[in-house]
């Protein structure tokens, strides 16, 4: 049975550039680099974001941008700092989607390989509570 999330892998053109994004925006800590050795499909690096293992591997980028994304929880007090970090790295930010009050705020941005990331201030419990209130109001 599933015990939890093991890791996430992103295939990227430039390991160095993605390393900057992970460390500069997400505060990741690099824990491994294959350098010129290949143990998997290509050169790779491993990072920890909190206790989440993120692997990046050299390869061809995604052909197009979609709304598929990974979202990381951030504190509301860190929202503006995160926006500044993203802007400092010259990453493209996507306008936030319309939200109902109480759902939390989000920052959406793309890396150079068409992966979309979200930094979100809310939690699942808060969102479900807000949606339940909206349903009750509509009835």
N, C-alpha and C positions, 0 to 999 in steps of 0.2 A: 504494500500500500504506500501511497505518497506520504512522505514525512515532512515535506516542506520544499522550498525552492532551493535547488542546488546552486545554479549559476545562470548568468545570461551571457551570451556571446554575440558580439557585434563584429561583422566583417567590414573592414575599412581599408581604404587605399593607403593611408598614411598613419602608421602607428604613433608617430611623434605628435601629430596634430590631435589625434583622438586622446592621447595621454594628457595634453594640455587641457582639453575640455573636461575630462574626468577629474583631474586634479584641481583645475582652476575654477570650475563651476560647482562640481559636486563634492569637492573636498576629499576625493579618493586618495588612497594610499597605494602606491605600486608595491606589489609583493613578489613579482616575478617577471623576468624578461627572458625569452628564449635566445635573444641576441641573434646569431646566425645559425643556430641549431634549429632543426625542425623535428618536433616530436609528434605533432598532429598533422594538420593539412598545410600549414604555413607558419611563418614567424608569428609569435604571439606574446602578449603581456597579460598579466593578471593584476587586478586591483581589488581593493576592498572599499566599498562605500558603506559606512557603518559596518554591519556584519554581512553585507551582500557581496558575493563574489561576482565580479564582472570580468569577462575575458574579451580581449580584442584580438582579432586575427587579420593578417594582411590578405586582401583579396579585392575583387571587383565590387563597387558600390551597388546599392539598390538602384534599379533603373528609374524609379519614380518616387515621389513623395506621396504618402497617404496619411490617414489619421491614426494608423497603427502606431502605438507609442508605449513607452514605459514611463510611469509616473513615480516620482520620489516625493515623500512627505517632507515639507519644510515648515518651520514655525512662521507665523504671521509676521513676527518682528524681523525676520530675515528676508522678507519679500523684496524690498528695494535693493538690498545688497546683492541678491541673486541677479536681479535685472542688470545691475551695474557690471557684474562679472561677465554675464553673457554679452553685453554690449562691448565690453573691453576686448573680448576675443573676436569681435566682428561677426558673431553668429546671427543668422536670420531668425527673428522671432515672429511667430504667427500670432495674429490678433486673438485674444481669448474668445471662447465661444460664449453665447448668452448664458447667463446663470440666474438662478433664483437666489434671493438673499438667504444666507445661512448655509450655503453649499460650499463655501471656501473660495479662495482665489487661486488662479493658475497662471503660470508662465509656460508658454509652449515655445520650443526652439528646435531648430534642425542642426545636425552636424553636416559636414561636407559630403557625407555619403548617403544623405536622404533619410537618416534615422531621426524620428521625432522624439523629443523628451519633454516631459511635463514636470514642473515643480509645483506642488499643490499644498495648500495650507489646511485643507479639510481632512476629515476621516470618513470611513465608510459609515460608521454609526451616525455621525452628524448628517450625512447626506440622506440616509434612510429616514431619519427623523424628520428632516425638512420635506422630503417627498411625501411622507405620510401626512404631514400637516397640509400640504398642497392638495392632496387627494381629498382630505376631509373638508376643506374649504370649497372644493368643487362640487361636492355632493349636496 
